[in-house]
Amino acid sequence: MDRSQLVNEAALLVALACSNLLLPPRCGAQAPKVVIEGYIGQLGTGAALEGDVNLIEGAAARVVTNCRTDSRGHFRFEVAAGGQKILVAKAPGHVSTARVLAASAASAVEVNFQLAPAVKVSGSVADSTGAPVGGATVRVLYPGEFLVFALEQEIGNVQTDAFGRFVLPYVRAQARFVLEITKPGYLPAFSLPLASQAAEIKDLRVQVETRRGGTIKGVVDDRAGRPIPGVVLHIRALAAVVPVEFVGASLAALEAASRRAVTSPDGRFALVGLPKGPVVVVARHEEYKPAKLDVSVPGEEQTVEIRLVLERR
């Protein structure tokens, strides 16, 4: 074997080794798959809808796969088996619907959706004196329901203008709903139950009792009286904030019952928009032991002052 042949064979061995490095590793059998297929139709009529189905996984609610239906409303896709999955079906002019799929050993799953047409609701918000409420956030609640997942435009989260006007483009047709009105520094307010029977609801006037909540303000310092900046404070409200049937569906209820604040460089803070009654104020800082204090909010638009003392860890 001459020198050139040896060089060529060595080069071939190097090339093969490099090519093997570029190949994906073979670590046993591939992960099992599950086929998800189904149909999207219109609620009430069953008419096929062209739309999309999103597969959502993980605590971060990340869209893993998006599947477009065919003209007959059918969809089919293959995903990794195992773990809880959320399927969200949507179609133009309709309100989305979500389904939770628990982990299953099945190799194929059929999931069908019925989507309600969307109703456009527009109107204005006024307080008990008839004055418009501008700068408020309007959301849609369906009493007695807890939505697993919903697109933001369907929840609402729209702002009223200076005249208190708002437009909600995606309210579920033929459903009982309530409007939730929130504004910084105020307790949440709710409309009377409404019904979406027509294709569009115009000039809806919502009169709400806007109530400024109570305020807890004060200072956080150490045992030497030195103020501590950057302390995170939050409350746990023990009093009822919203009607029982809205609890769980109301984002504002959760916000009002767990207000947060951070101390300024001089250690001061203010927790505003609190419900009347007993609350627990909790203070946390990475360099100090957590502390809590039971406080009673005396009433709306009233303020109570407190002092919290933290000890180093």
N, C-alpha and C positions, 0 to 999 in steps of 0.2 A: 504494500500500500504506500503510494507516494505521499509527499508532504501536502500537496494541494488537496488530495482526497481526504486526508485527516482534518485539514482546516475546514473543508466543506461539511464533513460530518459533525464537527464540533459546533459549527454555526447552526446546523439543523437542530442539534440537541438544545442549544440555547433558545432558538426560536420556539421549539415545542414547549420548553419550560415556561417561557414568557407567555405563550398562548394559554397555557393551563392556569397561569396566575390571573389572566383576564376573564376566565370562565367563572360563573357564579358557583359557589360551593354546593356540593350535593350532600345535604344533611338529612338523609332519610326521606320519607314520603312528604309530598306537599300538604299544606294545611287543608283540612276539609272545607268544602264549599257548600253553600246553600243557595238554591234558586228561589227568588222571590218574584212572583208574578200576580197580576190582578187586573183590575178594571176601575176606571174613574167614570162615574155617571153623575147626573144632576139629581139632587134630592127631590123626590116627589114624582118626577117624570121618568127617571132612569135613563134619559137620553145620554149618549156617549159624549164625553168631553175630552178634547185634546188638551193636555197639560203636562205637568212634570211631577215626578216623585223624587224627593230628596231623602237619602239615607243619612241619619245623624247618629254618631256614636261618641262616647266619651263624656266626661264631666264638663268639657269645654263646649259641648254642643257643636262639634265640628261637622260640616257636611262632608261625608266621605264619598258618596256617589250621587250623581244626578241622572235620572232616566227619563227620557221623553216618551210620551205615549204615541201610539200610532193614531190614525184617523178614526179608529173605532174605540179609542179610549183604553186600549190594552197596553200594558207595560210588562217587561221581563228583564231581570238582571241577576247576575251571580255575584255573591259576596262571600267573604270568609265567615265560616260558621262560628257560633259561640258568642256569648256576651249579649247584653241587652241592646236593642236597636230601636230607634224611633223613625218611623216613616211619615213624611209630610207630603200630602197630595195637594196640589194647587192647580188652578186653571183660571184664565182671564175672566173677569167679571163674576168670580165666585170666591167664597171665603174658604181658606184652606182647612184641612182636617188632619189631625195627627193620630197615629196608632203606635202603641208600644208593643214590641215583639220581645218576649222573654227568650232566654237562651233555650234552644231546643236541639234534639238530636236528629230531627227530620231533615231530609235532604232537599225538600221542596216545601214552600209555604205559599198559600194563596191569600191575598189581602185585597178586598174590594172597598172602594170609597164612594160615598155619596156626598157631593158638595152642594151647599146651599148657595143660591144666587146672592150677590152682594147688593145691599141697599145703600144709597147715598143719603146721609143725614146731615143737614145743615141748620144752623140756628144761632142763638145768642144766649149768653149767660148774664143774669142780673142778680144783684143782691136783694135783700128783703125790702129795701127802699126803692127798688126799681133802677138803681144806678148800674151801668154796665160794669162787668168784672173783666178787665183786661189783664193780659199777662198770666192767665191761668192755664193749666194743663187739663185737657179733657180726654178721658179714657172711657172705653166701653167695657162693662161688666155684664156677664150673663149669670144672674143669681142662681146659686145652687150648683154651678159648674166650676171645676178647676181645670184650666187648660194645660195640657202637657207641654204644648209648644204652640206658639202663634207668631205670625209675622208682625212686625212692629206697626205697619200701616193698618192692620186689623185690630190691634189693641187700641189704637188712637194715638195718644201722646201728641196731640195737636195743640197749638197755643192759640188762645183767643187774642184777637187784635184789640186795638184801643176802644172799640165799640162793643167788645165782648163776643164778637162773632167767631164761629168755627165751622169747619167742614170735616165730616168723617166719611171717607169714601167707601169703606168696607165694613158695613154692619150686616150681620147675618139676617137674611130675609125670613119672615114669619117666625121670629123669635122674640122672646121677652128679654129686654135689656134695660140696664140702668147706666146713666152717665155719672162718672166720678169726676169731681172738680177739685183740683188741688192748686195751691198757690203758696210760695215760700212764706213761712211765718204764720200760716193758717192751718187749722185742722181740716181734714178732708170733708167735703160735702157731697151729697148724692141727690140725683133727681128722683122723682117718683118713677115707678116701673113704667116702661114704654113698650110699645109693640110695633114691629116693622112689617106692616101688611102691604103697603104700596111699594112700587119700584123706587120711589124717591120720597123722602120726607124733607120738606122745606119750611123755613121760617119757624122752626121749633124754638120756643122760648122757655128756657130753663131758669127758674127762680130758686136760688139756693140761699141758705143762711150761712154766710161766710163768718167763721168764728176764729178770731185770733187765739191761739193757744197760750198757755202760760209760759213763763221763762224761768230757767234756772241758770244763774250766772255766779261766778265766783273766781277763786284762785286755787292753784295747786302749788304747794311748796314742800320743802323738806323740813326736818325737825329743827333746823337752824333758822327757818323762816326764809330761805332762799327760794325764789320762784323757779319752777321747772318748766321750761318750754318743751313743746313737742309731745306732750302727754295726750293720748287719745282717750276721749271720754265718750261713752254712749249710755243710753238709758234703756231699761226694760220697763215698759209701761204695764202696770198691773190693772189699770182701769180700762173699761171698754172704749175703743176709739171709733168703731164703726158698728152698724147693725150686724148681728150674728150671721145672717145669711150671706154677708159679703166677705166675712173673714176667710182668708185663704185665696180668694180671687182678687182681693184689693192690694195692689202694690202700695198705695198710699197708706193703708192700714199698717203695713210692715214698716214703712218709712216713719210714720208718726209715732209708732210704738218703739222705735229704736233710733232715735235721733243721735247724731254724732257731732263732735266738735274736737278741735285740737287747740291746746293752749298756745298763746302767743309768747313772744320773748319775755314778757313780764309775768307769765304764768296764768294769765286770765283767760276765761272762756265764757261762752254763752250758748245754752241749748234752748232753742226757741220752738214755738208751735207744739207745745206739749199738752196732752189731755189733762183735765182736772183729776186729781186723785193721787194715790201713792205710786211712786216710781222708785227704781233702784238706779243710782248713778254709779257706773263702774269706770275706774281710771286705770290705764295701762301704759307702761313705758318699759323699754327693753332693759334699762339699767336699774329699775326699781320694782319692788314687789307690788302686785296689783292691789288696789283698794276699792272698797265700795261703801256707799252710804245710802240709807233709806231716807227718801225725801217725799214730802207731800206738797204737790202743786196746789196752791190755794184756790185758783180759779183762772178763768180766761182773762188775758191781758193783765195778769198779775205776775209779779216777779218775786222769787225767793233767792236769797244769797247764801252760798255755802263755802266752806273751806275744806280741802282734802289735803292730808299730809301723807307723803309717801316715804317709805324706808328703802334704802339701797339694798340690793340683793346680797 
